[in-house]
Amino acid sequence: MPHPYVLLSAAVSLDGYLDDTGPDRLLLSSPADFDRVDEVRASVDAILIGAGTIRADNPRLLVNSAERRAARVAAGKPEYPLKVTVSGSGDLDPGAQFWHTGGDKVVYTTEKGAERAREAGLAADVVSLGADLDWSRLLTDLSARGVERLMVEGGGKIHTQLLQQGLADELQLVLAPLFVGDAVAPRLFGPGAYQGGRLRLVESRRIEDVVLMRYEPTAPGGPAADRHWLRLACELAALCPPSSTAFSVGAVVVAADGTELARGHSREGGDEAVHAEEAALAKIPADDPRLASATVYSSLEPCARRASRPAPCARLILDAGVRRVVTAWQEPDTFVTSADGNGLLTAKGVEVVLLTEFEHQAKAPNRHLLP
């Protein structure tokens, strides 16, 4: 199901703590970084914090800049992003500043927690996610509300859960030049099973005396990483020279640790017959051991039959030893009737994932070929 782009935002000490155990909140960011955070808040559709953060910090969670709020209104958006919190118990103080500042609010909770939250008379829409908190259902509901970009400001437990479930698209981490050193103070990330592979460093920037680092999880298999690479495949499809006799398709081959092995697109290099998956796989040595655990991302399902080459792309994928394919759009009957590359791959034991939320983007460079 469609999910918003999930951006995790946090500031930590050099030894990885979010706060100390004193009565007042530990200010880790610099004034310039607080302004940067305000700018990011103004750019998103919703901001989420956990119930523990409401209890500990009593935040207002606003866009503070009047100019940024005015720009949101001028762009047809609400003055403030939607404010979201999550509480399994529904035990929330109706007097907290969170409920009485800014615009609309939503509480996601459990069936039991919803009863308690409604009895408290919270100034918010209370949504039950079932017997337990379900992050995928929460994100799907936010998407249905029109939320395309979600900023998550904590706490550490929420950041940990979203990363471990592969639901975070980006991590914006600010490193502050101080130590906490208290074993019972809250840390950013907790123990557990995280997705493997290295995160990709997108940006590092000095902001006064702190450092901002932006990372993207890219190891295939997590929902956010799969969306990242399939989005790229769809962008590659837009680079294809137009054709009246073949689809425009983009493809990326990614190793299990998130390393991009190759990319390609239809009619690449002036070859009118070459397909995207074919172009990408041709750039990787056949004996590369990473192929066995790699994922092929293609904007259109790999072809099962073709007249221009001896082997269709589904066969090329099987011959390369790839066991996982993620695609956005099933091939229509425009050129081949009842094409079923996904079915061929599945029958041979390949895991095939269809992310239809990208179908519109995959179709965009092919509109002239469709009814």
Secondary structure as GFF3:
##gff-version 3
##sequence-region A 1 371
A	DSSP	beta_strand	5	12	.	.	.	ID=ss1
A	DSSP	alpha_helix	31	43	.	.	.	ID=ss2
A	DSSP	beta_strand	46	50	.	.	.	ID=ss3
A	DSSP	alpha_helix	51	57	.	.	.	ID=ss4
A	DSSP	alpha_helix	66	74	.	.	.	ID=ss5
A	DSSP	beta_strand	82	87	.	.	.	ID=ss6
A	DSSP	alpha_helix	97	100	.	.	.	ID=ss7
A	DSSP	beta_strand	105	109	.	.	.	ID=ss8
A	DSSP	alpha_helix	111	119	.	.	.	ID=ss9
A	DSSP	beta_strand	125	128	.	.	.	ID=ss10
A	DSSP	alpha_helix	135	144	.	.	.	ID=ss11
A	DSSP	beta_strand	149	152	.	.	.	ID=ss12
A	DSSP	alpha_helix	156	164	.	.	.	ID=ss13
A	DSSP	beta_strand	170	175	.	.	.	ID=ss14
A	DSSP	beta_strand	200	207	.	.	.	ID=ss15
A	DSSP	beta_strand	210	216	.	.	.	ID=ss16
A	DSSP	alpha_helix	223	237	.	.	.	ID=ss17
A	DSSP	beta_strand	250	254	.	.	.	ID=ss18
A	DSSP	beta_strand	260	265	.	.	.	ID=ss19
A	DSSP	three_ten_helix	268	270	.	.	.	ID=ss20
A	DSSP	alpha_helix	276	281	.	.	.	ID=ss21
A	DSSP	three_ten_helix	289	293	.	.	.	ID=ss22
A	DSSP	beta_strand	295	298	.	.	.	ID=ss23
A	DSSP	alpha_helix	313	320	.	.	.	ID=ss24
A	DSSP	beta_strand	324	327	.	.	.	ID=ss25
A	DSSP	alpha_helix	341	347	.	.	.	ID=ss26
A	DSSP	beta_strand	351	354	.	.	.	ID=ss27
A	DSSP	three_ten_helix	356	358	.	.	.	ID=ss28
A	DSSP	alpha_helix	359	363	.	.	.	ID=ss29
A	DSSP	three_ten_helix	364	369	.	.	.	ID=ss30
###
